[in-house]
Amino acid sequence: MSKARLASLDQFRGYTVAGMLVVNFWGSYQCTPQILKHRNDYCSYADLIMPHFFFAVGVALQIVVSRHQISEKSFSWLFYRRLLIRCGFLMLLALAIYFPYSEIQSYGQFGTSSFWITLFKRDWFQTLTHIAVTTIWILPVLRSSLRLKLLWGIASAGLHILLSYWFYFDWVHANPSGIDGGPLGFLTWSIPTLTGVAAYESIQSAPARFRRSLFGSAILLMAIGYAVSCATRCYDRNESESISLPKLAKHPVWPEQNDGATETNRIEPKSEGWDVVLDYLAEPPGTPPPPPNQRAWNYWMMSQRAGSVSYQTFAAGFSLLVFLLFLYVCDDLGKSLGLFRTLGTNALACYVIHGFVSDGIAFFLKKDSPALWVGIGFGCYAAIVIGVAAFMESRKIFWRL
């Protein structure tokens, strides 16, 4: 049973890596559909890939916790020390990968505050750093009850909302803008991570016939995320407003009316009866919202840049749903895909090398290249990354921290 679960996790990670290869390459070109590009004002398919990584980290952490509890009867700081060391190495690896080498023109740049602010706020705080910091943030509750983990996740989300109300939403959008939630993004990245922790813990303790109830939990999380995102309708602007209005709402977390032309003016419902409910529903995930002159950017929209609670909650539920599908296929049907196994067992290696390969291929392409040329470039790029992963698998070389 344990091996099947590990196979399920590898298949899930392999799918996630495959999705990453697609969106990170195709997202750079004009011919690519918007659904495959990272967005800042709604949740596209591309924005669902990164939460999968955090969900997988949560599952893997719970596997480590389970093995630790079996092998050690008493509490030991060794467990935490090992995880902290791994997180430290991951942050150093992230610094080496994300460091803006090409932007260094002179030694004097190291003495400027703008360089270090950009490095800390934008360059360094990307996927690997977020995974490391989020892991450290949830360490205190890893060996606690499901209820305490749930409370920790809710408290983290609440703290993120409070800090965003105070200053953080405006700060993370200010130039240079943050990436993937910015330095405080770990507060909401803990939502998909703790969902992965709780999912594996529930699967481990519950009989197989009761695991189907987790599908309901996945749908519930997605519904909660969407329901929270509906608060974005409070920031609708009249269509007659000038397009010169600021993109960001003046009060992005708690809207205030009659605050001048720079604030939102809620459109009155045009429908009657039960149809009036539709006037308060946000667009479904994957659907672009109105432009900023019709709706100001705010905290409640599903935004990966802001790391908003609505986005992270919906993505956590979607990650759980996808993982359960792989669990069913691997455990109940005994099926698996070799490509996903190859990518999933060396996810870290694929992540590290894919950026360098993409940059090399992109040298021969332009932003406005036709889809045919981009497709050929993607084929070469994917073949190299998959080929390296397959070679490492054949030699039993696996990168793990």
C-alpha positions as CSV (number, residue, x, y, z in Angstrom):
1,M,0.0,0.0,0.0
2,S,2.8,2.4,0.8
3,K,4.5,1.7,-2.5
4,A,1.2,2.4,-4.3
5,R,0.9,5.7,-2.6
6,L,4.4,6.6,-3.5
7,A,3.6,5.7,-7.1
8,S,0.5,7.9,-7.0
9,L,2.6,10.8,-5.7
10,D,5.3,10.3,-8.4
11,Q,2.5,10.2,-11.1
12,F,1.0,13.4,-9.7
13,R,4.4,15.1,-9.6
14,G,5.2,13.9,-13.1
15,Y,1.9,15.4,-14.4
16,T,2.8,18.6,-12.6
17,V,6.3,18.7,-14.1
18,A,4.8,18.1,-17.6
19,G,2.4,20.9,-17.0
20,M,5.2,23.2,-15.9
21,L,7.2,22.4,-19.1
22,V,4.2,23.4,-21.2
23,V,3.2,26.6,-19.5
24,N,6.7,27.9,-18.7
25,F,7.7,27.5,-22.3
26,W,4.6,28.4,-24.3
27,G,3.7,31.2,-21.9
28,S,6.4,33.5,-23.3
29,Y,5.0,33.8,-26.8
30,Q,2.2,35.8,-28.3
31,C,0.6,32.9,-30.1
32,T,-0.2,31.1,-26.9
33,P,-3.8,31.1,-25.6
34,Q,-4.2,33.1,-22.4
35,I,-5.3,30.1,-20.4
36,L,-1.7,28.8,-20.7
37,K,-0.2,32.0,-19.5
38,H,0.4,33.1,-15.9
39,R,-2.1,35.8,-15.0
40,N,-2.3,38.4,-12.2
41,D,-6.1,39.0,-12.2
42,Y,-7.6,35.6,-12.5
43,C,-6.7,31.9,-12.2
44,S,-5.6,30.4,-15.5
45,Y,-4.5,26.8,-16.0
46,A,-0.9,27.9,-15.8
47,D,-1.6,29.3,-12.3
48,L,-2.8,25.9,-11.1
49,I,0.6,24.2,-11.7
50,M,2.6,25.8,-8.9
51,P,0.0,24.9,-6.2
52,H,0.4,21.2,-7.3
53,F,4.0,21.4,-6.3
54,F,3.1,22.6,-2.8
55,F,0.4,20.0,-2.5
56,A,3.0,17.3,-3.4
57,V,5.4,18.8,-0.8
58,G,2.6,18.4,1.8
59,V,2.0,14.8,0.9
60,A,5.8,14.1,1.0
61,L,6.1,15.8,4.4
62,Q,3.4,13.7,5.9
63,I,5.1,10.5,4.5
64,V,8.3,11.6,6.3
65,V,6.3,12.3,9.5
66,S,4.6,8.9,9.4
67,R,7.9,7.1,9.0
68,H,9.5,9.2,11.7
69,Q,6.7,8.4,14.2
70,I,7.0,4.7,13.4
71,S,10.8,4.6,13.8
72,E,11.0,6.9,16.9
73,K,8.7,6.5,19.9
74,S,9.7,9.7,21.6
75,F,9.9,13.3,20.3
76,S,13.2,14.2,18.8
77,W,14.7,17.5,17.5
78,L,16.5,15.4,14.9
79,F,13.3,15.3,12.7
80,Y,13.1,19.1,12.7
81,R,16.8,19.7,12.3
82,R,16.9,17.5,9.2
83,L,14.0,19.4,7.6
84,L,15.5,22.8,8.5
85,I,18.8,21.7,6.9
86,R,17.0,20.6,3.7
87,C,15.1,23.9,3.6
88,G,18.4,25.8,4.0
89,F,20.0,24.0,1.1
90,L,16.8,24.5,-1.0
91,M,17.0,28.3,-0.3
92,L,20.7,28.4,-1.3
93,L,19.9,26.4,-4.5
94,A,17.2,28.9,-5.2
95,L,19.5,31.8,-4.8
96,A,22.0,30.2,-7.2
97,I,19.3,29.6,-9.8
98,Y,17.3,32.8,-9.5
99,F,20.2,35.3,-9.0
100,P,20.0,38.0,-11.7
101,Y,23.4,37.3,-13.3
102,S,22.6,39.0,-16.6
103,E,21.5,42.2,-14.9
104,I,24.8,42.8,-13.2
105,Q,26.6,45.4,-15.3
106,S,29.1,46.7,-12.7
107,Y,30.4,45.9,-9.3
108,G,28.9,49.1,-8.0
109,Q,25.4,47.6,-8.3
110,F,26.0,45.4,-5.3
111,G,26.2,48.6,-3.2
112,T,22.7,49.9,-4.2
113,S,19.6,49.3,-2.1
114,S,17.5,48.9,-5.2
115,F,19.5,45.8,-6.2
116,W,19.0,44.0,-2.9
117,I,15.3,45.0,-2.6
118,T,14.7,43.6,-6.1
119,L,16.7,40.4,-5.3
120,F,14.7,39.9,-2.0
121,K,11.3,40.9,-3.2
122,R,11.3,39.5,-6.7
123,D,14.2,37.4,-7.9
124,W,14.9,35.1,-4.9
125,F,11.3,34.6,-3.8
126,Q,10.2,32.2,-6.5
127,T,9.1,28.5,-6.3
128,L,11.9,26.8,-4.5
129,T,12.3,29.6,-1.9
130,H,8.6,29.6,-1.3
131,I,8.6,25.8,-0.8
132,A,11.4,26.1,1.7
133,V,9.9,29.0,3.7
134,T,6.4,27.5,3.6
135,T,7.8,24.2,5.0
136,I,9.5,26.0,7.8
137,W,6.2,27.9,8.5
138,I,4.1,24.8,9.0
139,L,6.8,22.8,10.9
140,P,5.2,23.5,14.3
141,V,2.0,21.7,13.3
142,L,3.3,18.9,11.2
143,R,3.0,16.3,14.0
144,S,-0.2,17.8,15.5
145,S,-3.9,16.8,14.9
146,L,-5.8,17.6,11.8
147,R,-7.9,20.1,13.7
148,L,-4.8,22.1,14.7
149,K,-3.5,22.0,11.2
150,L,-6.8,23.3,9.9
151,L,-6.7,26.1,12.5
152,W,-3.1,26.9,11.5
153,G,-4.1,27.2,7.9
154,I,-7.1,29.4,8.7
155,A,-4.9,31.6,11.0
156,S,-2.3,31.9,8.3
157,A,-4.9,33.0,5.7
158,G,-6.3,35.5,8.2
159,L,-2.9,37.0,8.9
160,H,-2.3,37.3,5.2
161,I,-5.6,39.2,4.8
162,L,-4.8,41.5,7.7
163,L,-1.3,42.3,6.4
164,S,-2.7,42.8,2.9
165,Y,-5.2,45.3,4.4
166,W,-2.4,47.1,6.2
167,F,0.2,47.4,3.5
168,Y,1.1,44.2,1.7
169,F,-1.2,44.1,-1.3
170,D,-0.1,47.5,-2.5
171,W,3.6,46.7,-1.7
172,V,3.7,43.4,-3.6
173,H,2.2,45.1,-6.7
174,A,4.6,48.1,-6.5
175,N,7.6,48.3,-8.7
176,P,9.5,45.9,-8.7
177,S,6.4,43.7,-8.3
178,G,6.6,40.5,-6.3
179,I,6.4,37.0,-7.8
180,D,4.1,34.2,-6.6
181,G,2.9,36.1,-3.6
182,G,6.1,37.8,-2.7
183,P,8.1,37.3,0.6
184,L,5.0,36.8,2.7
185,G,3.4,34.4,0.2
186,F,4.2,31.5,2.5
187,L,1.2,32.5,4.6
188,T,-1.2,31.4,1.9
189,W,1.1,28.8,0.2
190,S,0.5,26.9,3.4
191,I,-3.1,26.3,2.3
192,P,-2.3,23.8,-0.6
193,T,0.7,22.4,1.4
194,L,-1.4,21.7,4.5
195,T,-4.1,20.3,2.2
196,G,-1.5,17.8,1.0
197,V,-0.5,17.0,4.5
198,A,-4.1,16.4,5.6
199,A,-5.0,14.5,2.5
200,Y,-2.3,11.9,3.0
201,E,-2.9,11.6,6.7
202,S,-6.6,11.0,6.0
203,I,-5.9,8.4,3.3
204,Q,-3.4,6.6,5.5
205,S,-5.9,6.3,8.4
206,A,-9.2,5.8,6.6
207,P,-10.4,2.5,4.9
208,A,-10.3,2.6,1.1
209,R,-14.0,2.8,0.8
210,F,-14.2,6.0,2.7
211,R,-11.5,7.8,0.7
212,R,-14.2,8.8,-1.9
213,S,-15.4,11.3,0.7
214,L,-12.2,13.3,0.0
215,F,-13.6,14.1,-3.4
216,G,-16.3,16.0,-1.6
217,S,-13.6,17.8,0.4
218,A,-11.9,18.8,-2.9
219,I,-15.1,20.2,-4.4
220,L,-15.9,22.0,-1.1
221,L,-12.5,23.7,-1.1
222,M,-12.9,24.8,-4.7
223,A,-16.4,26.1,-3.9
224,I,-15.1,28.1,-0.9
225,G,-12.3,29.6,-3.0
226,Y,-14.8,30.6,-5.7
227,A,-17.2,32.0,-3.1
228,V,-14.5,34.1,-1.6
229,S,-13.5,35.4,-5.0
230,C,-17.0,36.7,-5.5
231,A,-16.1,39.6,-3.2
232,T,-14.2,41.0,-6.2
233,R,-17.6,42.2,-7.6
234,C,-17.5,44.9,-4.8
235,Y,-14.9,46.5,-7.0
236,D,-16.9,46.8,-10.2
237,R,-16.6,50.2,-11.8
238,N,-19.1,52.0,-14.1
239,E,-18.3,51.4,-17.7
240,S,-18.5,55.1,-18.3
241,E,-15.5,55.7,-16.0
242,S,-12.3,57.0,-17.6
243,I,-9.8,54.3,-18.5
244,S,-7.2,56.5,-16.8
245,L,-8.3,55.3,-13.4
246,P,-5.6,53.5,-11.4
247,K,-5.5,49.7,-11.9
248,L,-5.4,48.9,-8.2
249,A,-8.3,49.7,-5.9
250,K,-7.5,52.4,-3.3
251,H,-8.9,50.1,-0.6
252,P,-8.2,46.6,-2.0
253,V,-9.2,44.5,1.0
254,W,-12.1,46.4,2.5
255,P,-13.9,48.6,-0.1
256,E,-15.1,52.0,0.8
257,Q,-17.7,54.0,-1.2
258,N,-17.7,57.7,-2.0
259,D,-14.0,57.9,-1.8
260,G,-13.4,59.9,-5.0
261,A,-12.8,58.8,-8.6
262,T,-9.9,56.6,-7.7
263,E,-12.2,54.2,-5.7
264,T,-14.8,51.8,-6.9
265,N,-18.4,52.6,-7.7
266,R,-20.4,49.4,-7.3
267,I,-22.7,48.8,-10.2
268,E,-26.3,48.4,-9.1
269,P,-27.9,45.0,-10.0
270,K,-29.8,45.1,-13.3
271,S,-31.7,41.9,-12.8
272,E,-34.8,41.1,-10.7
273,G,-35.9,38.2,-8.5
274,W,-33.5,35.3,-8.1
275,D,-31.5,36.4,-11.2
276,V,-30.1,39.2,-9.0
277,V,-27.7,36.6,-7.5
278,L,-25.9,36.4,-10.8
279,D,-25.0,40.1,-10.5
280,Y,-22.9,39.2,-7.5
281,L,-21.1,36.1,-8.8
282,A,-17.6,36.4,-10.1
283,E,-16.4,34.9,-13.4
284,P,-15.6,31.2,-13.1
285,P,-11.9,30.3,-12.7
286,G,-10.2,30.3,-16.1
287,T,-12.4,33.2,-17.3
288,P,-10.8,36.6,-17.7
289,P,-12.5,39.4,-15.6
290,P,-13.4,42.8,-17.0
291,P,-10.6,45.3,-17.7
292,P,-9.4,47.5,-14.9
293,N,-11.6,50.4,-16.0
294,Q,-14.6,48.2,-15.3
295,R,-13.2,46.4,-12.2
296,A,-10.3,47.5,-10.1
297,W,-7.7,45.0,-9.1
298,N,-8.3,43.9,-5.5
299,Y,-7.3,41.3,-3.0
300,W,-10.3,39.0,-3.5
301,M,-9.7,38.2,-7.1
302,M,-7.8,34.9,-7.8
303,S,-4.2,36.3,-8.1
304,Q,-1.0,34.3,-8.0
305,R,1.0,37.5,-7.7
306,A,-1.0,38.6,-4.6
307,G,-1.2,35.0,-3.3
308,S,-4.8,35.7,-2.5
309,V,-6.8,33.4,-0.2
310,S,-9.4,32.8,-2.9
311,Y,-6.8,31.6,-5.4
312,Q,-4.9,29.4,-2.9
313,T,-8.1,27.8,-1.6
314,F,-9.5,27.0,-5.0
315,A,-6.1,25.7,-6.2
316,A,-5.7,23.5,-3.1
317,G,-9.1,21.9,-3.8
318,F,-8.2,21.4,-7.4
319,S,-4.8,19.9,-6.5
320,L,-6.6,17.5,-4.1
321,L,-9.0,16.5,-6.9
322,V,-6.2,15.8,-9.4
323,F,-4.2,13.8,-6.8
324,L,-7.2,11.7,-5.9
325,L,-7.7,10.8,-9.6
326,F,-4.1,9.6,-9.7
327,L,-4.6,7.7,-6.5
328,Y,-7.6,6.0,-8.0
329,V,-5.8,5.1,-11.3
330,C,-2.7,3.9,-9.5
331,D,-4.2,2.1,-6.5
332,D,-7.5,0.8,-7.8
333,L,-6.8,0.3,-11.4
334,G,-3.0,-0.4,-11.2
335,K,-2.2,1.9,-14.1
336,S,0.6,4.4,-14.5
337,L,2.4,6.4,-17.2
338,G,6.1,5.9,-17.7
339,L,6.6,9.6,-18.7
340,F,5.0,10.8,-15.5
341,R,7.1,8.3,-13.5
342,T,10.3,9.6,-15.1
343,L,9.5,13.2,-14.5
344,G,8.0,12.7,-11.1
345,T,10.9,10.8,-9.6
346,N,13.3,13.5,-10.6
347,A,11.0,16.6,-10.3
348,L,13.8,18.7,-8.7
349,A,16.3,18.0,-11.5
350,C,13.7,18.7,-14.1
351,Y,12.8,22.0,-12.4
352,V,16.5,23.0,-12.2
353,I,17.4,22.2,-15.8
354,H,14.2,23.3,-17.6
355,G,14.9,27.0,-17.2
356,F,18.4,26.7,-18.7
357,V,17.2,24.6,-21.6
358,S,14.3,27.0,-22.2
359,D,16.6,30.0,-22.4
360,G,18.8,28.2,-24.9
361,I,15.9,27.3,-27.2
362,A,14.4,30.8,-26.8
363,F,17.6,32.3,-28.3
364,F,16.3,31.1,-31.7
365,L,12.8,32.3,-31.2
366,K,11.1,35.7,-30.8
367,K,8.1,36.7,-28.8
368,D,6.0,37.0,-32.0
369,S,7.2,33.7,-33.5
370,P,4.4,31.7,-35.3
371,A,2.9,28.8,-33.5
372,L,4.7,26.3,-35.8
373,W,8.1,27.5,-34.8
374,V,7.2,27.7,-31.2
375,G,5.9,24.1,-31.4
376,I,9.2,22.9,-32.9
377,G,11.1,24.8,-30.2
378,F,9.0,23.2,-27.5
379,G,9.5,19.8,-29.0
380,C,13.3,20.2,-28.8
381,Y,13.1,21.7,-25.3
382,A,10.8,18.9,-24.0
383,A,13.0,16.2,-25.6
384,I,16.1,17.5,-23.9
385,V,14.5,17.8,-20.4
386,I,12.8,14.4,-20.7
387,G,15.9,12.8,-22.1
388,V,18.0,14.0,-19.2
389,A,15.4,12.8,-16.7
390,A,15.3,9.4,-18.4
391,F,19.0,9.1,-18.4
392,M,19.2,9.9,-14.7
393,E,16.5,7.4,-14.0
394,S,18.3,4.7,-16.0
395,R,21.4,5.4,-13.9
396,K,19.4,5.5,-10.7
397,I,20.4,9.1,-10.1
398,F,17.8,11.1,-8.2
399,W,18.0,14.6,-6.9
400,R,16.3,15.0,-3.6
401,L,16.6,17.4,-0.7
